[in-house]
Amino acid sequence: MFGFGNLNQDSLARIQNIVNGFRNYPAYSTYQIKSYLYDMHAGCHAIEISRNGQVINLFLFYPQYGGSGKIGSIALYGANLQGHYNAMRSSMTAFGMPISDIQFDSGIETFLDITLDY
């Protein structure tokens, strides 16, 4: 999951497009959508979806190994992980990017570890 380097401008633009998609989708009109640098050392960028001050989902975008700057993986924390797993497993895509592997993992809490292949 942890890559080396930082996400490139194309990857940051993809993340911003995802944020804009959430913000423009009527079902998310009552949610707060934030995007920010989560971990400078890992080059990780976050999208946080919350409602009434409570985080619903946290997507952490990590760069690929090798320094290409592409998004290599996504860690997804929060609510409805099984539903997210089922949808992504069925399509094998996450935000339009092909998935090479998706699995539940655990640390402080259970999360989805999504490895991309694009």
Backbone torsions as a table, in degrees:
resi	resn	phi	psi	omega
1	MET	NA	-41.0	-175.9
2	PHE	-82.6	126.3	-179.5
3	GLY	-102.7	-174.1	177.3
4	PHE	-117.5	140.9	177.8
5	GLY	88.2	-159.9	-176.2
6	ASN	-123.0	163.4	173.9
7	LEU	-71.7	140.0	179.8
8	ASN	-81.2	177.1	-176.9
9	GLN	-63.0	-35.8	177.2
10	ASP	-63.0	-43.1	179.5
11	SER	-65.6	-42.7	178.2
12	LEU	-64.5	-35.7	176.4
13	ALA	-66.7	-38.9	176.5
14	ARG	-60.3	-44.9	179.8
15	ILE	-62.9	-42.8	178.4
16	GLN	-63.1	-37.3	176.3
17	ASN	-64.1	-37.9	177.0
18	ILE	-63.9	-46.2	178.0
19	VAL	-58.1	-47.6	179.2
20	ASN	-60.8	-38.2	177.6
21	GLY	-62.0	-45.3	176.1
22	PHE	-60.8	-46.6	-176.3
23	ARG	-64.9	-30.8	-178.1
24	ASN	-91.0	-7.1	-178.5
25	TYR	-85.2	122.2	-175.2
26	PRO	-53.9	-34.8	-179.2
27	ALA	-63.3	-20.7	-179.4
28	TYR	-102.6	14.0	-175.7
29	SER	-64.6	-24.3	179.4
30	THR	-98.5	7.6	-180.0
31	TYR	-102.8	154.3	172.1
32	GLN	-99.0	131.3	-179.4
33	ILE	-117.1	119.3	179.0
34	LYS	-121.6	147.0	176.0
35	SER	-131.3	131.7	-176.6
36	TYR	-161.8	161.4	173.7
37	LEU	-69.6	119.6	-174.8
38	TYR	-91.0	-45.2	-177.9
39	ASP	-144.7	105.7	-176.5
40	MET	-62.9	-37.9	-176.6
41	HIS	-68.0	-35.3	178.8
42	ALA	-90.7	-6.9	-177.9
43	GLY	70.3	26.9	-172.4
44	CYS	-93.1	134.7	178.3
45	HIS	-116.2	144.0	-175.3
46	ALA	-116.0	148.8	162.1
47	ILE	-120.3	123.2	-179.1
48	GLU	-115.5	126.7	177.9
49	ILE	-112.7	121.3	-178.4
50	SER	-135.2	164.6	178.2
51	ARG	-146.4	129.2	-178.9
52	ASN	53.4	38.1	177.1
53	GLY	79.9	1.1	-179.8
54	GLN	-108.9	126.3	179.7
55	VAL	-68.9	128.2	177.8
56	ILE	-94.9	-50.6	177.6
57	ASN	-141.8	146.1	175.4
58	LEU	-128.8	118.8	177.2
59	PHE	-104.5	123.3	177.4
60	LEU	-111.6	120.0	-176.8
61	PHE	-100.9	118.1	-178.6
62	TYR	-108.4	143.9	177.8
63	PRO	-72.6	155.4	174.7
64	GLN	-64.3	154.1	170.3
65	TYR	-64.0	149.2	174.1
66	GLY	98.6	-6.2	173.3
67	GLY	83.1	17.2	179.2
68	SER	-70.5	-23.4	-177.9
69	GLY	85.7	-3.8	176.2
70	LYS	-73.8	157.7	174.9
71	ILE	-72.1	121.5	-178.7
72	GLY	-98.4	-32.6	-179.2
73	SER	-156.9	162.1	177.3
74	ILE	-130.6	130.8	170.1
75	ALA	-103.1	128.2	-177.6
76	LEU	-117.6	120.2	178.8
77	TYR	-114.0	154.8	170.5
78	GLY	119.2	-147.6	-172.2
79	ALA	-80.8	153.5	172.2
80	ASN	56.2	40.0	179.7
81	LEU	-60.4	-38.4	179.7
82	GLN	-63.3	-40.9	177.4
83	GLY	-64.2	-42.3	176.4
84	HIS	-63.5	-43.3	178.9
85	TYR	-58.3	-50.2	-177.4
86	ASN	-59.3	-44.6	-178.5
87	ALA	-65.8	-45.1	-178.3
88	MET	-71.6	-36.8	179.1
89	ARG	-65.0	-37.0	-179.9
90	SER	-67.2	-43.9	-177.1
91	SER	-93.2	-20.5	-173.6
92	MET	53.0	37.1	172.0
93	THR	-136.5	152.7	172.6
94	ALA	-132.6	113.9	-178.6
95	PHE	54.9	37.7	177.9
96	GLY	83.2	-2.0	179.6
97	MET	-100.6	135.9	-178.4
98	PRO	-66.8	140.3	178.7
99	ILE	-100.7	132.6	173.7
100	SER	-96.1	-24.3	178.9
101	ASP	-158.9	143.5	174.4
102	ILE	-142.4	130.9	-179.5
103	GLN	-154.5	156.5	172.7
104	PHE	-77.3	141.6	177.1
105	ASP	-139.1	168.6	179.2
106	SER	-141.3	150.1	175.2
107	GLY	-144.9	-117.2	172.7
108	ILE	-64.8	-34.4	174.5
109	GLU	-145.4	164.2	179.4
110	THR	-69.9	141.9	178.1
111	PHE	-148.1	167.2	172.9
112	LEU	-95.4	129.4	175.9
113	ASP	-104.2	111.4	-172.8
114	ILE	-114.3	114.8	178.5
115	THR	-98.1	128.2	-177.5
116	LEU	-97.3	158.0	179.5
117	ASP	-140.4	79.4	179.2
118	TYR	-139.2	NA	NA
